[in-house]
Amino acid sequence: LQLYPDHPFGIAPLAVTRHGEVVQRIDVPECDAEKVYPKEQALLAMLKSEIAQGRRCIVYVEFTHANDVSIRLAELAEAAGLHPAIMRSSKVPPERREGWIADQVRHHVNVLIAHPRMVATGLDLLEWPTLIFYETGNNLLEVRQASRRSWRIGQTQPVKIAYFAYQQTVQEAALRMMGAKLVAAMGLEGKFSDDGLNSLADGDMTAALAKAILDGIDRSQSLETLWADMNRKRILTGAHPTAHPVLVPTAGTGAAPTATIVVVEDETTAPLLPDGFVLIAPDHPKKGRRESSTKTAQIGWRF
């Protein structure tokens, strides 16, 4: 359901299994692969605008295997007169990624397409000030790390981070959940280990998304409102730059694609606390405790 809006063609029938045996196969509706869809149009418009200002762009995608969204986006970008490149883990191992990306800059590549995991740690992408999550995964740690690749010491340009999703789809529900988790994570202060941030990302994300599908997507608080609240708290504490969700109407709604852009700084020294949450100092680990029982102390703070 997260993939289909971005790749509504070429998907094999879905197998329904019971006790390990296939009891039914469901054909996936096939759409026109030659059509440029609204979310793709919105992405191309943003890429052209940013590149016209001399700003190289990174486009993050989650689906890079059987139904490879990165290939389609690269073809669309090239047809629009841009110069894309796809970074794949199978062809560019971690120790070569920094040099490989530098080569793309020298070869005038202005759109870099990759899974966020490939650049999540160890890279400073100062030459790429616009980061676009065309698809957003379910791992908060990975999203936070990938979003800070350009906001590093030595950066002289404003950094923009965009999150794309189709309205009234599971993509919107997933992005809203990620936004809520990010607001909560921003309430923590201090430096954390990877285990600490992973503990925020793991767990109920998939279950909550499945529940949203069954119960209907909750729109009591709009995605724009949720992210605007997060950025309002940043502004009040003097944090800077901006991040934004880009909600694209699904095909047939009759509405033109629109984008709301906000900018975020990845780190802040001031605790930003969602309403209704309280920061609690962690217990001090006692000598001899197992590592698993001291996770709260490693995180530094807990809700």
C-alpha positions in Angstrom: 0.0 0.0 0.0 2.9 2.4 0.5 4.6 1.3 -2.7 1.5 1.3 -5.0 0.9 5.1 -5.4 4.5 5.5 -6.5 4.7 2.4 -8.8 1.1 1.4 -9.8 2.2 -1.0 -12.5 4.3 -4.2 -12.9 3.5 -5.5 -9.4 3.1 -9.3 -9.2 -0.2 -10.7 -7.8 -0.3 -10.7 -4.0 -0.4 -14.1 -2.3 -2.7 -14.7 0.6 -1.4 -17.6 2.8 -2.9 -19.6 5.6 -0.9 -22.0 7.6 1.9 -21.6 5.1 -0.2 -22.5 2.0 -1.4 -20.0 -0.6 -5.2 -19.9 -0.6 -5.7 -16.9 -2.9 -3.9 -14.6 -5.3 -5.0 -11.0 -5.7 -4.2 -9.2 -8.9 -2.9 -5.7 -8.5 -4.6 -3.1 -10.7 -2.4 -2.0 -13.5 -2.0 1.7 -14.3 -0.4 3.5 -17.3 3.4 3.4 -16.9 3.8 6.1 -19.5 1.8 8.7 -17.5 3.6 11.2 -15.2 1.6 11.1 -12.0 0.9 14.1 -9.6 3.6 13.2 -7.0 6.1 12.8 -9.8 5.1 16.2 -11.2 5.5 17.9 -7.8 8.9 16.3 -7.4 10.1 17.4 -10.8 8.8 20.9 -10.2 10.7 21.2 -6.9 13.9 19.7 -8.5 13.8 22.2 -11.3 13.2 25.1 -8.9 16.1 24.1 -6.6 18.5 23.4 -9.4 17.7 26.7 -11.0 18.9 28.3 -7.8 22.2 26.4 -8.0 21.1 23.8 -5.3 21.9 20.1 -5.9 19.2 17.7 -4.6 19.2 14.3 -2.9 16.1 12.2 -3.4 15.5 9.5 -0.9 13.5 6.4 -1.9 12.6 3.3 0.1 11.7 0.8 -2.7 14.8 0.0 -4.7 14.5 -3.8 -5.4 11.7 -5.7 -7.3 9.6 -2.6 -8.0 12.4 0.0 -8.2 11.1 3.5 -7.8 14.6 5.0 -8.2 15.0 3.9 -11.8 11.7 5.5 -12.7 12.6 8.8 -11.0 16.0 8.9 -12.7 14.3 8.4 -16.1 11.8 11.1 -15.4 14.5 13.5 -14.2 16.7 12.8 -17.2 13.7 13.4 -19.6 13.1 16.7 -17.8 16.7 17.9 -18.7 18.2 17.2 -15.2 21.3 15.1 -14.5 20.5 12.3 -12.1 22.6 9.4 -10.7 21.5 6.4 -8.6 23.7 5.3 -5.7 23.3 1.5 -5.0 24.8 -0.4 -2.2 25.7 -3.3 -4.5 27.9 -1.0 -6.6 29.1 1.6 -4.1 30.4 0.0 -0.9 30.5 2.2 2.2 34.3 3.0 2.0 33.9 4.3 -1.5 30.7 6.4 -1.1 32.3 9.7 -0.2 34.7 9.6 -3.2 31.9 8.3 -5.5 29.6 11.3 -4.5 32.5 13.7 -5.0 32.9 12.2 -8.6 29.2 12.9 -9.2 29.7 16.6 -8.4 32.7 16.8 -10.8 30.5 15.2 -13.5 27.8 17.8 -13.0 25.2 15.4 -11.5 22.5 17.6 -9.8 20.1 14.9 -8.6 21.3 12.1 -6.4 18.9 9.2 -5.8 19.5 6.8 -3.0 18.0 4.8 -0.1 18.4 6.9 3.0 20.3 4.1 4.7 23.2 4.5 2.3 24.0 8.0 3.6 22.6 7.8 7.1 26.0 7.8 8.8 29.5 9.0 8.2 28.9 11.4 5.2 29.0 15.2 5.0 27.0 16.2 1.9 27.7 19.9 1.9 27.3 20.1 -1.9 23.7 18.9 -1.6 21.7 21.4 0.4 18.2 20.1 -0.6 17.1 16.7 0.8 13.8 15.2 -0.5 12.2 12.2 1.2 10.1 11.1 -1.8 9.3 8.1 0.3 9.7 7.9 4.1 10.4 4.7 5.9 9.3 3.6 9.3 12.7 3.9 11.2 13.0 7.2 13.0 16.7 6.9 13.6 17.3 6.4 9.9 15.2 9.3 8.9 16.8 11.6 11.4 20.3 10.6 10.4 19.7 10.9 6.7 18.0 14.3 7.2 21.2 15.8 8.8 23.7 14.9 6.0 23.8 18.5 4.7 23.3 20.4 7.9 27.0 19.9 9.0 29.8 22.2 10.1 31.0 24.1 7.0 27.6 24.4 5.4 27.1 27.9 4.0 23.7 27.5 2.3 20.2 27.1 3.9 19.3 23.5 4.2 15.8 22.3 3.0 14.2 19.0 3.9 11.0 17.9 2.1 8.8 14.9 2.8 6.4 13.8 0.0 3.2 11.8 0.4 -0.1 11.3 -1.5 -3.1 12.6 0.4 -5.7 10.0 1.6 -3.3 7.1 1.3 -1.2 5.0 3.7 1.7 7.2 2.8 0.0 10.2 4.5 -0.8 8.0 7.6 2.8 6.8 7.8 4.2 10.3 7.4 1.9 11.6 10.1 3.1 8.8 12.5 6.7 9.6 11.7 6.0 13.3 12.3 4.5 12.5 15.7 7.4 10.4 16.7 9.8 13.1 15.6 8.0 15.7 17.7 8.3 13.3 20.7 12.0 12.7 20.0 12.7 16.4 19.9 11.5 16.6 23.5 14.6 14.7 24.5 17.8 16.6 25.3 21.4 15.6 25.3 23.3 13.2 23.1 22.2 9.6 22.6 23.6 6.3 21.5 22.3 4.6 18.4 20.5 2.1 20.7 18.6 5.0 22.4 17.3 6.4 19.1 16.6 3.0 17.8 14.4 2.3 20.8 12.2 5.3 19.8 11.9 3.9 16.2 11.4 0.2 16.8 8.2 -1.4 18.0 4.7 -0.3 17.2 5.2 1.6 13.9 4.1 -1.2 11.6 1.2 -2.2 14.0 0.0 1.4 14.2 0.1 1.7 10.4 -1.9 -1.5 10.1 -4.4 -0.2 12.6 -4.8 3.0 10.7 -5.6 1.0 7.6 -8.3 -1.0 9.4 -9.8 1.9 11.4 -9.5 4.5 8.7 -6.9 7.3 8.6 -7.3 9.7 11.4 -7.4 13.3 10.1 -8.4 15.0 13.4 -5.1 16.7 13.2 -3.8 17.5 9.7 -0.3 16.6 8.7 0.5 20.3 8.0 -0.7 21.2 11.5 1.4 18.5 13.1 4.6 19.6 11.4 3.8 23.3 11.8 3.5 22.8 15.5 6.9 21.1 15.5 8.5 24.0 13.6 6.7 26.6 15.8 8.4 25.1 18.8 11.7 25.3 17.0 11.2 28.9 16.2 10.3 29.7 19.8 13.6 28.2 20.9 15.6 29.9 18.2 16.3 26.6 16.3 16.9 26.9 12.6 16.6 25.7 9.6 13.2 24.4 8.1 11.4 21.0 7.1 8.2 20.4 5.3 5.7 17.9 4.3 4.6 17.9 0.6 1.1 16.5 0.3 0.1 15.6 -3.3 -3.5 15.0 -4.1 -4.2 11.5 -5.5 -5.1 11.3 -9.2 -8.7 12.1 -9.9 -9.2 14.5 -7.0 -9.2 17.5 -9.3 -6.9 19.4 -7.1 -3.6 20.8 -8.2 -0.4 19.5 -6.5 0.6 21.8 -3.7 3.7 22.0 -1.5 4.1 23.5 2.0 7.7 24.1 2.8 9.1 24.4 6.3 12.9 24.1 7.3 14.3 22.1 10.3 17.5 21.9 12.2 18.3 18.4 13.1 19.8 19.1 16.5 18.9 21.7 19.2 20.2 22.3 22.7 16.8 23.3 24.0 14.3 20.5 24.9 11.2 20.7 22.7 8.4 18.9 24.5 5.0 17.9 23.1 2.0 18.9 25.1 1.1 16.3 27.7 4.6 14.9 28.0 7.0 15.2 31.0 10.7 14.7 31.0 11.9 12.3 33.7 15.5 11.9 34.8 16.7 8.3 34.2 17.6 5.9 37.0 21.3 5.5 37.6 22.4 2.0 36.5 23.6 -0.2 39.4 26.9 -2.0 39.1 26.5 -5.4 37.6 23.3 -4.7 35.7 22.9 -6.3 32.3 23.2 -4.0 29.3 19.5 -4.6 28.3 18.3 -3.3 31.7 20.3 0.0 31.5 18.8 1.2 28.2 16.9 4.0 30.0 20.1 5.3 31.5 21.8 5.2 28.1 19.1 7.2 26.5 19.5 10.0 29.1 15.9 10.9 29.3 12.6 9.1 29.0 8.9 10.1 28.8 
